Amino acid sequence: MAAEAANAWRLSRRPERAWRGPLRLAWGRLRRASAGRLALTAAGVVAALAGAPPPPGPAWPAAGEVLSRWLFYVTVVPLDMPGAFRRTREEAHR
């Protein structure tokens, strides 16, 4: 969670859209999913420290990680047209 806070601080200080855009999406439009991810992780940590049995303990952080991966791919801010990686160098500079 400390790494998440440090990364959010780092991204918020950059003026480029590619850096700030994902942060704005994650904590703006997708704030429920972002908060849910952190809540699942925190619940898993608390359950593990409390000695919870295996089914709920590891399941909550695993669900948070799945949600985290989804957020990672959804909050990408494209800077070019999709499929630009297929263009040749000459086509890109026309």
Backbone as CSV, one residue per row, in Angstrom:
resi,resn,N_x,N_y,N_z,CA_x,CA_y,CA_z,C_x,C_y,C_z
1,MET,0.821,-1.185,0.000,0.000,0.000,0.000,0.870,1.255,0.000
2,ALA,2.018,1.149,0.666,2.954,2.278,0.647,3.497,2.479,-0.766
3,ALA,3.758,1.403,-1.469,4.240,1.509,-2.849,3.180,2.129,-3.745
4,GLU,1.923,1.793,-3.520,0.823,2.390,-4.284,0.762,3.891,-4.048
5,ALA,0.880,4.310,-2.807,0.855,5.736,-2.486,2.059,6.460,-3.094
6,ALA,3.232,5.844,-3.025,4.432,6.456,-3.601,4.318,6.574,-5.117
7,ASN,3.760,5.562,-5.755,3.592,5.605,-7.205,2.572,6.663,-7.601
8,ALA,1.477,6.778,-6.862,0.477,7.806,-7.156,1.085,9.198,-7.003
9,TRP,1.887,9.394,-5.978,2.548,10.685,-5.783,3.494,10.981,-6.940
10,ARG,4.259,9.968,-7.354,5.215,10.140,-8.456,4.491,10.485,-9.756
11,LEU,3.407,9.779,-10.051,2.667,10.026,-11.290,1.981,11.392,-11.275
12,SER,1.487,11.811,-10.127,0.755,13.079,-10.053,1.653,14.292,-10.263
13,ARG,2.930,14.140,-10.084,3.854,15.265,-10.221,4.323,15.485,-11.658
14,ARG,4.028,14.558,-12.560,4.462,14.683,-13.951,3.390,15.386,-14.778
15,PRO,3.765,16.304,-15.655,2.765,17.022,-16.452,2.266,16.247,-17.675
16,GLU,2.986,15.219,-18.102,2.611,14.514,-19.318,1.322,13.716,-19.128
17,ARG,0.501,13.705,-20.160,-0.778,12.982,-20.123,-0.583,11.492,-19.896
18,ALA,0.461,10.925,-20.474,0.705,9.489,-20.337,0.994,9.100,-18.888
19,TRP,1.475,10.023,-18.101,1.787,9.741,-16.696,0.589,10.025,-15.803
20,ARG,-0.069,11.152,-16.017,-1.176,11.547,-15.148,-2.497,10.902,-15.547
21,GLY,-2.659,10.561,-16.802,-3.912,9.987,-17.288,-4.344,8.726,-16.552
22,PRO,-3.460,7.740,-16.414,-3.861,6.532,-15.678,-4.247,6.819,-14.231
23,LEU,-3.572,7.745,-13.609,-3.896,8.101,-12.232,-5.272,8.759,-12.156
24,ARG,-5.555,9.637,-13.091,-6.870,10.286,-13.123,-7.977,9.272,-13.360
25,LEU,-7.737,8.320,-14.251,-8.745,7.285,-14.497,-8.952,6.402,-13.271
26,ALA,-7.844,5.966,-12.676,-7.928,5.038,-11.548,-8.623,5.663,-10.351
27,TRP,-8.343,6.924,-10.069,-8.928,7.539,-8.867,-10.040,8.523,-9.189
28,GLY,-10.437,8.565,-10.456,-11.585,9.373,-10.857,-12.729,8.461,-11.251
29,ARG,-12.733,8.116,-12.483,-13.818,7.302,-13.032,-13.859,5.881,-12.463
30,LEU,-12.713,5.312,-12.159,-12.641,3.930,-11.660,-12.297,3.874,-10.173
31,ARG,-12.699,4.887,-9.424,-12.328,4.959,-8.008,-12.914,3.826,-7.181
32,ARG,-14.096,3.331,-7.532,-14.676,2.215,-6.776,-13.831,0.957,-6.928
33,ALA,-13.401,0.682,-8.132,-12.556,-0.496,-8.357,-11.206,-0.323,-7.667
34,SER,-10.641,0.874,-7.724,-9.352,1.124,-7.069,-9.467,0.995,-5.558
35,ALA,-10.529,1.548,-4.994,-10.742,1.439,-3.553,-11.024,-0.015,-3.162
36,GLY,-11.767,-0.732,-3.992,-12.039,-2.147,-3.723,-10.773,-2.986,-3.738
37,ARG,-9.879,-2.674,-4.648,-8.601,-3.388,-4.718,-7.804,-3.190,-3.440
38,LEU,-7.736,-1.954,-2.985,-7.008,-1.681,-1.748,-7.701,-2.314,-0.539
39,ALA,-9.032,-2.301,-0.535,-9.778,-2.904,0.581,-9.569,-4.418,0.618
40,LEU,-9.564,-5.072,-0.541,-9.321,-6.513,-0.584,-7.918,-6.851,-0.087
41,THR,-6.957,-6.068,-0.482,-5.589,-6.300,-0.028,-5.470,-6.091,1.478
42,ALA,-6.065,-5.012,1.971,-6.017,-4.742,3.412,-6.731,-5.835,4.198
43,ALA,-7.867,-6.306,3.698,-8.597,-7.383,4.379,-7.767,-8.656,4.419
44,GLY,-7.056,-8.932,3.346,-6.191,-10.111,3.324,-5.041,-10.010,4.310
45,VAL,-4.462,-8.835,4.411,-3.363,-8.635,5.361,-3.872,-8.782,6.793
46,VAL,-5.004,-8.173,7.092,-5.588,-8.280,8.431,-5.942,-9.727,8.743
47,ALA,-6.529,-10.435,7.773,-6.896,-11.835,7.985,-5.660,-12.689,8.227
48,ALA,-4.599,-12.436,7.479,-3.366,-13.209,7.659,-2.743,-12.939,9.028
49,LEU,-2.731,-11.688,9.458,-2.174,-11.353,10.760,-3.018,-11.894,11.912
50,ALA,-4.326,-12.020,11.659,-5.222,-12.544,12.689,-5.226,-14.064,12.720
51,GLY,-4.549,-14.688,11.766,-4.487,-16.143,11.728,-5.722,-16.789,11.144
52,ALA,-6.345,-16.138,10.170,-7.551,-16.685,9.537,-7.220,-17.981,8.803
53,PRO,-8.182,-18.877,8.707,-7.941,-20.113,7.967,-7.702,-19.820,6.484
54,PRO,-7.077,-20.750,5.768,-6.686,-20.496,4.381,-7.765,-20.035,3.398
55,PRO,-9.002,-20.510,3.419,-9.899,-20.040,2.347,-10.074,-18.532,2.259
56,PRO,-10.443,-17.812,3.328,-10.633,-16.380,3.107,-9.336,-15.591,3.086
57,GLY,-8.355,-15.990,3.863,-7.110,-15.229,3.960,-6.443,-14.949,2.628
58,PRO,-5.953,-15.963,1.915,-5.286,-15.710,0.632,-6.240,-15.336,-0.501
59,ALA,-7.512,-15.639,-0.366,-8.451,-15.351,-1.456,-8.659,-13.853,-1.638
60,TRP,-8.678,-13.096,-0.559,-8.923,-11.664,-0.679,-7.791,-10.932,-1.384
61,PRO,-6.539,-11.144,-1.002,-5.476,-10.469,-1.767,-5.384,-10.967,-3.210
62,ALA,-5.721,-12.238,-3.435,-5.713,-12.754,-4.815,-6.779,-12.045,-5.644
63,ALA,-7.951,-11.843,-5.070,-9.006,-11.103,-5.778,-8.571,-9.657,-6.012
64,GLY,-7.898,-9.075,-5.032,-7.375,-7.720,-5.205,-6.336,-7.645,-6.305
65,GLU,-5.533,-8.691,-6.430,-4.516,-8.717,-7.494,-5.157,-8.854,-8.870
66,VAL,-6.190,-9.657,-8.978,-6.918,-9.775,-10.255,-7.524,-8.429,-10.620
67,LEU,-8.122,-7.766,-9.661,-8.685,-6.442,-9.900,-7.585,-5.444,-10.264
68,SER,-6.434,-5.582,-9.639,-5.297,-4.720,-9.943,-4.832,-4.896,-11.387
69,ARG,-4.760,-6.125,-11.847,-4.356,-6.379,-13.238,-5.368,-5.791,-14.205
70,TRP,-6.651,-5.936,-13.890,-7.687,-5.369,-14.743,-7.526,-3.852,-14.816
71,LEU,-7.324,-3.212,-13.670,-7.134,-1.765,-13.650,-5.900,-1.335,-14.439
72,PHE,-4.844,-2.126,-14.352,-3.620,-1.814,-15.083,-3.886,-1.717,-16.584
73,TYR,-4.619,-2.677,-17.115,-4.865,-2.679,-18.553,-5.959,-1.703,-18.972
74,VAL,-6.892,-1.407,-18.100,-7.979,-0.496,-18.440,-7.535,0.962,-18.390
75,THR,-6.593,1.289,-17.540,-6.200,2.694,-17.374,-5.055,3.131,-18.277
76,VAL,-4.682,2.340,-19.239,-3.632,2.742,-20.173,-4.143,3.908,-21.016
77,VAL,-3.351,4.932,-21.144,-3.712,6.096,-21.953,-2.918,6.018,-23.250
78,PRO,-3.579,5.653,-24.358,-2.848,5.533,-25.629,-2.416,6.905,-26.143
79,LEU,-1.225,6.942,-26.685,-0.699,8.191,-27.232,-0.680,8.193,-28.754
80,ASP,-1.080,7.106,-29.352,-1.042,6.972,-30.796,-2.250,6.159,-31.239
81,MET,-2.466,6.088,-32.506,-3.557,5.278,-33.040,-3.281,3.803,-32.778
82,PRO,-4.303,3.019,-32.462,-4.087,1.582,-32.296,-3.519,0.979,-33.576
83,GLY,-2.619,0.066,-33.429,-2.001,-0.582,-34.574,-0.789,0.155,-35.103
84,ALA,-0.352,1.201,-34.416,0.788,1.986,-34.898,2.067,1.169,-34.923
85,PHE,2.124,0.119,-34.138,3.328,-0.707,-34.121,3.514,-1.461,-35.426
86,ARG,2.493,-1.512,-36.262,2.587,-2.215,-37.546,3.117,-1.329,-38.658
87,ARG,3.155,-0.040,-38.438,3.604,0.862,-39.486,5.111,0.778,-39.672
88,THR,5.531,1.033,-40.870,6.966,1.117,-41.120,7.453,2.501,-40.730
89,ARG,8.731,2.668,-40.653,9.300,3.966,-40.262,8.922,5.049,-41.271
90,GLU,8.897,4.726,-42.541,8.549,5.705,-43.569,7.087,6.144,-43.432
91,GLU,6.193,5.210,-43.134,4.791,5.547,-42.989,4.561,6.418,-41.757
92,ALA,5.304,6.211,-40.723,5.136,6.973,-39.502,5.568,8.425,-39.661
93,HIS,6.450,8.721,-40.603,6.982,10.076,-40.760,6.408,10.817,-41.954
94,ARG,5.304,10.370,-42.466,4.674,11.083,-43.595,3.939,12.293,-43.119
